[in-house]
Amino acid sequence: MNLQEIDFSKTLEDEQVYSSIMTNYSDLSKDWIFHQWNWMNNVYSPFKDHYKYMIVISLIEKTLQFYDQMNIQYSYDEYYAKSYQQIEKFSITELCEKLDLPKETVRRKVLELENEGVISRSKKKILIDRKAFKFVKPEQQMKFSSKYILLVSQALNRDNIYSKKLDQKIIENIMKKKFTLCWRWFYRMQIPLVIGYHKFMQDLTTFHIWGTVCMNQVLNVSKYLETGDKPNLDHFETSDILIKNLGTNSGISAMSISDMTNIPRATIIRKCKYLIKEDLIKMNDKKQYVLTSMNFRKILPYQTEIFKFKAKFIRKILNLLVIS
């Protein structure tokens, strides 16, 4: 498409998307929390280790960046038709900086991935074996992401900020057609977003467990988030309902968290003790975990900052749909 054909008046800026997400949060929160919870399950399940997965996708993201710089694009089917993925050379130091992890941890986990045959070296080439593709192949994640992007686009439609009317399949198709470009954007959202929570909670397993408590609480208060004909609630009003667990005194047990995440129950109990100590969750009279108000409020300003990663990703996809 020639540059002259693009109507820039129909494209979006990051701040417009961010503002719409924050203003319409009661309509969007349940789907976003489920989106991220599903993503964390995908991060954990392949290796039963969040950080190994983060290393793999960090290496893939670096290669997708090279494709983008060279104006090389693969569709979803083209990308996953290959028997292996050659990746750019990398250094342990580079991964440490990207993932905010100690050198000893990254070096050990890279070695484990090599011993498991996920990463291999052939002469001067570094390869990710096809058997790892099923771990990172985002068939279901693309559906969750396209649904959430649709909801944001509809909020922007209502506010007369975005004129293009979409459906979920259109969004999913464009992401599959321009897969290496779009999924690089996705990783550029998720990696710093997830690592940001790692910095806050010191551990991704802890964040995964806390996120499961959070998602359960969103489901518990969902009827209070359904505004009907009333104006949507913004991020802080919605979070206040969530913190107070309005309309229910139910939480979630360690066994249920384990069933939902496949994290061992003993690990969950140990991590929940830390979360209780840090006043991020508490145990109710039913011996179930629920959120607390004190330190959750410390997370809210931090969340508004990392949501900017989300707004940037969605803005890029919606603008791509405008010019496609």
C-alpha positions as CSV (number, residue, x, y, z in Angstrom):
1,M,0.0,0.0,0.0
2,N,1.3,3.4,-0.9
3,L,1.9,5.8,2.0
4,Q,-0.5,8.4,0.3
5,E,-3.4,5.9,0.6
6,I,-3.2,5.8,4.4
7,D,-5.8,8.1,6.2
8,F,-3.9,9.0,9.3
9,S,-7.0,10.6,10.8
10,K,-8.3,7.1,11.3
11,T,-5.3,5.8,13.1
12,L,-4.9,5.7,16.9
13,E,-2.3,6.9,19.4
14,D,-1.2,5.0,22.5
15,E,-2.8,7.5,24.9
16,Q,-6.2,7.1,23.2
17,V,-6.2,3.3,23.7
18,Y,-4.8,3.6,27.2
19,S,-7.4,6.1,28.2
20,S,-10.3,4.0,26.8
21,I,-9.0,0.9,28.7
22,M,-8.8,2.7,32.0
23,T,-12.2,4.5,31.5
24,N,-14.1,1.3,30.5
25,Y,-12.3,-1.1,32.8
26,S,-15.5,-2.6,34.3
27,D,-16.4,-3.9,30.8
28,L,-12.8,-5.1,30.1
29,S,-11.3,-6.3,33.3
30,K,-12.7,-9.8,33.4
31,D,-11.5,-10.6,29.9
32,W,-8.1,-9.0,30.5
33,I,-7.5,-10.9,33.7
34,F,-8.5,-14.2,32.1
35,H,-6.3,-13.3,29.1
36,Q,-3.3,-12.9,31.4
37,W,-4.1,-15.8,33.6
38,N,-4.3,-18.1,30.5
39,W,-1.0,-16.6,29.3
40,M,0.7,-17.4,32.7
41,N,-0.7,-21.0,32.5
42,N,0.9,-21.3,29.0
43,V,4.2,-19.9,30.4
44,Y,4.3,-22.4,33.2
45,S,2.9,-25.6,31.7
46,P,5.6,-26.6,29.0
47,F,8.5,-26.9,31.4
48,K,6.8,-26.5,34.8
49,D,9.2,-23.5,35.0
50,H,8.1,-20.0,34.1
51,Y,11.7,-18.7,33.5
52,K,12.6,-21.4,30.9
53,Y,9.6,-20.4,28.8
54,M,10.5,-16.7,29.2
55,I,14.0,-17.5,28.0
56,V,12.7,-19.3,24.9
57,I,10.3,-16.6,23.9
58,S,12.9,-13.9,24.5
59,L,15.2,-15.7,22.0
60,I,12.3,-16.0,19.6
61,E,11.4,-12.3,20.0
62,K,14.9,-11.3,19.2
63,T,14.7,-13.3,15.9
64,L,11.3,-11.8,15.1
65,Q,12.9,-8.4,15.6
66,F,15.5,-9.2,13.0
67,Y,12.7,-10.3,10.6
68,D,11.0,-7.0,11.1
69,Q,14.2,-5.0,10.5
70,M,14.8,-6.9,7.3
71,N,11.1,-6.5,6.2
72,I,10.7,-10.3,6.3
73,Q,7.2,-11.5,7.2
74,Y,5.8,-15.0,7.7
75,S,2.2,-16.0,8.2
76,Y,1.2,-18.3,11.0
77,D,1.2,-21.4,8.8
78,E,4.5,-20.5,7.1
79,Y,6.2,-19.9,10.4
80,Y,5.2,-23.1,12.0
81,A,5.8,-25.2,8.9
82,K,9.5,-25.1,9.5
83,S,11.2,-28.0,11.4
84,Y,13.3,-25.7,13.5
85,Q,13.7,-22.0,14.2
86,Q,17.2,-20.6,13.8
87,I,17.7,-17.8,16.3
88,E,20.2,-15.0,16.5
89,K,23.3,-15.4,18.6
90,F,22.7,-14.4,22.2
91,S,24.6,-13.8,25.4
92,I,23.8,-14.7,28.9
93,T,24.3,-11.1,29.9
94,E,21.7,-10.0,27.3
95,L,19.1,-12.4,28.6
96,C,19.9,-11.4,32.2
97,E,19.2,-7.8,31.4
98,K,16.0,-8.5,29.5
99,L,14.6,-10.8,32.2
100,D,16.1,-9.2,35.3
101,L,17.6,-12.5,36.4
102,P,21.0,-13.4,37.9
103,K,23.6,-14.8,35.5
104,E,23.8,-18.1,37.4
105,T,20.0,-18.6,37.1
106,V,20.0,-17.9,33.3
107,R,23.1,-19.9,32.6
108,R,21.7,-22.9,34.5
109,K,18.3,-22.7,32.7
110,V,19.8,-22.3,29.3
111,L,21.9,-25.4,29.9
112,E,18.8,-27.3,31.1
113,L,17.0,-26.3,27.8
114,E,20.0,-27.6,25.8
115,N,20.0,-30.9,27.8
116,E,16.2,-31.2,27.1
117,G,16.9,-30.7,23.3
118,V,14.8,-27.5,23.1
119,I,17.9,-25.4,22.2
120,S,20.7,-26.9,20.2
121,R,23.8,-25.8,18.4
122,S,24.8,-26.9,14.9
123,K,28.2,-25.6,13.9
124,K,27.6,-21.8,14.2
125,K,23.8,-22.0,14.2
126,I,21.6,-21.9,17.3
127,L,18.3,-23.7,16.8
128,I,15.0,-24.1,18.6
129,D,13.8,-27.6,17.9
130,R,10.3,-28.1,16.4
131,K,9.2,-30.1,19.5
132,A,9.4,-26.8,21.4
133,F,7.0,-25.2,18.8
134,K,4.0,-26.8,20.3
135,F,4.9,-25.1,23.6
136,V,5.0,-21.6,22.1
137,K,2.4,-22.1,19.3
138,P,-0.3,-19.6,20.3
139,E,-3.4,-21.1,18.7
140,Q,-5.7,-20.5,21.7
141,Q,-3.8,-17.4,22.8
142,M,-4.6,-15.7,19.5
143,K,-8.3,-16.3,20.1
144,F,-8.1,-14.8,23.6
145,S,-6.1,-11.8,22.4
146,S,-8.3,-11.1,19.4
147,K,-11.4,-11.2,21.6
148,Y,-9.9,-8.7,24.0
149,I,-8.8,-6.4,21.2
150,L,-12.3,-6.6,19.8
151,L,-13.7,-5.4,23.1
152,V,-11.3,-2.5,23.2
153,S,-12.1,-1.6,19.6
154,Q,-15.8,-1.5,20.5
155,A,-15.2,0.8,23.5
156,L,-13.2,3.1,21.1
157,N,-16.2,2.9,18.6
158,R,-18.6,4.0,21.3
159,D,-16.3,6.9,22.1
160,N,-16.1,7.8,18.4
161,I,-12.4,7.5,18.5
162,Y,-12.1,4.5,16.2
163,S,-14.4,4.2,13.2
164,K,-13.6,0.7,11.8
165,K,-16.1,-2.0,12.8
166,L,-14.5,-5.3,13.5
167,D,-15.3,-8.9,14.5
168,Q,-13.1,-11.4,16.3
169,K,-12.3,-13.4,13.2
170,I,-11.1,-10.4,11.2
171,I,-8.6,-9.6,14.0
172,E,-7.5,-13.1,14.3
173,N,-7.0,-13.4,10.6
174,I,-4.8,-10.3,10.3
175,M,-2.6,-11.5,13.2
176,K,-2.2,-14.9,11.5
177,K,-1.5,-13.3,8.1
178,K,1.2,-11.0,9.5
179,F,2.1,-13.4,12.3
180,T,5.8,-12.7,12.8
181,L,5.2,-9.0,13.0
182,C,2.1,-9.1,15.3
183,W,3.6,-11.7,17.6
184,R,6.8,-9.7,18.0
185,W,4.5,-6.9,19.2
186,F,2.7,-9.4,21.5
187,Y,6.0,-10.5,23.0
188,R,7.2,-6.9,23.4
189,M,4.1,-6.4,25.5
190,Q,4.2,-9.6,27.5
191,I,7.9,-9.9,28.4
192,P,8.3,-6.5,30.2
193,L,4.8,-6.8,31.6
194,V,5.4,-10.2,33.2
195,I,8.9,-9.4,34.3
196,G,7.5,-6.2,35.9
197,Y,5.4,-8.4,38.1
198,H,8.4,-10.6,38.8
199,K,10.2,-7.4,40.1
200,F,7.2,-6.5,42.3
201,M,6.7,-10.0,43.8
202,Q,10.3,-11.4,43.4
203,D,9.0,-14.5,41.7
204,L,6.8,-15.5,38.8
205,T,5.2,-18.5,40.5
206,T,4.1,-16.1,43.3
207,F,2.6,-13.8,40.7
208,H,0.9,-16.7,39.0
209,I,-0.7,-17.8,42.2
210,W,-1.7,-14.2,43.2
211,G,-3.2,-13.7,39.7
212,T,-5.3,-16.9,40.2
213,V,-6.7,-15.5,43.4
214,C,-7.4,-12.2,41.6
215,M,-9.1,-13.9,38.7
216,N,-11.3,-15.9,41.1
217,Q,-12.3,-12.7,42.9
218,V,-13.2,-11.1,39.6
219,L,-15.5,-14.0,38.7
220,N,-17.0,-13.7,42.2
221,V,-17.9,-10.0,41.8
222,S,-18.7,-10.1,38.1
223,K,-22.4,-9.1,38.6
224,Y,-21.2,-5.9,40.3
225,L,-19.0,-5.2,37.3
226,E,-21.9,-5.5,34.9
227,T,-23.0,-1.9,34.6
228,G,-25.9,-2.5,32.1
229,D,-27.2,0.9,31.0
230,K,-25.2,2.7,33.6
231,P,-21.8,4.3,32.7
232,N,-18.8,2.0,32.8
233,L,-16.6,2.1,35.9
234,D,-13.0,3.1,35.5
235,H,-9.9,1.2,36.6
236,F,-9.9,2.5,40.2
237,E,-13.7,2.1,40.8
238,T,-13.6,-1.4,39.4
239,S,-10.5,-2.3,41.5
240,D,-12.4,-1.1,44.6
241,I,-15.2,-3.5,43.9
242,L,-12.6,-6.3,43.4
243,I,-10.7,-5.5,46.6
244,K,-13.9,-5.5,48.7
245,N,-15.1,-8.8,47.1
246,L,-18.5,-7.2,46.9
247,G,-21.5,-9.6,47.1
248,T,-19.6,-12.6,48.2
249,N,-17.4,-14.0,51.0
250,S,-15.9,-16.7,48.9
251,G,-12.3,-17.2,48.1
252,I,-10.2,-20.0,46.6
253,S,-8.5,-22.9,48.2
254,A,-4.9,-24.1,47.6
255,M,-6.2,-27.3,46.0
256,S,-8.3,-25.3,43.5
257,I,-5.4,-23.1,42.6
258,S,-3.3,-26.3,42.0
259,D,-6.0,-27.8,39.9
260,M,-6.3,-24.6,37.8
261,T,-2.5,-24.0,37.3
262,N,-0.9,-27.4,37.8
263,I,1.5,-25.9,40.3
264,P,2.0,-28.4,43.1
265,R,-0.2,-27.8,46.2
266,A,2.8,-27.7,48.5
267,T,4.4,-24.9,46.4
268,I,1.1,-23.0,46.5
269,I,0.8,-23.2,50.3
270,R,4.4,-22.0,50.7
271,K,4.0,-19.1,48.3
272,C,0.7,-18.1,49.8
273,K,2.4,-17.8,53.2
274,Y,4.7,-15.3,51.6
275,L,1.7,-13.4,50.0
276,I,0.0,-13.3,53.4
277,K,3.1,-12.0,55.1
278,E,3.3,-9.3,52.4
279,D,-0.4,-8.5,53.0
280,L,-1.2,-9.2,49.4
281,I,-3.8,-12.0,50.3
282,K,-5.4,-13.3,53.4
283,M,-7.3,-16.4,54.5
284,N,-11.0,-16.1,55.2
285,D,-13.1,-18.1,57.7
286,K,-13.5,-20.9,55.1
287,K,-9.7,-21.3,54.8
288,Q,-9.8,-19.8,51.3
289,Y,-7.5,-17.1,49.9
290,V,-8.9,-13.7,49.1
291,L,-7.2,-10.4,48.2
292,T,-6.4,-7.7,50.8
293,S,-6.8,-4.0,50.4
294,M,-3.6,-2.6,51.8
295,N,-0.9,-3.8,49.4
296,F,-3.3,-4.3,46.5
297,R,-3.6,-0.6,46.4
298,K,0.2,-0.4,46.1
299,I,-0.1,-2.5,42.9
300,L,-2.7,-0.2,41.3
301,P,-0.5,2.7,40.3
302,Y,2.0,0.1,39.1
303,Q,-0.7,-1.6,37.0
304,T,-1.6,1.7,35.3
305,E,2.0,2.0,34.2
306,I,2.4,-1.5,32.8
307,F,-1.0,-1.2,31.1
308,K,0.8,1.2,28.7
309,F,2.5,-1.9,27.2
310,K,-1.0,-3.3,26.6
311,A,-2.2,-0.1,25.0
312,K,0.8,0.1,22.7
313,F,0.2,-3.5,21.5
314,I,-3.5,-3.0,20.9
315,R,-2.9,0.3,19.1
316,K,-0.5,-1.3,16.7
317,I,-3.0,-4.1,15.8
318,L,-5.9,-1.8,15.4
319,N,-3.9,0.6,13.2
320,L,-2.7,-2.4,11.1
321,L,-6.4,-3.2,10.5
322,V,-7.0,0.3,9.4
323,I,-4.4,0.2,6.7
324,S,-4.8,-3.4,5.6
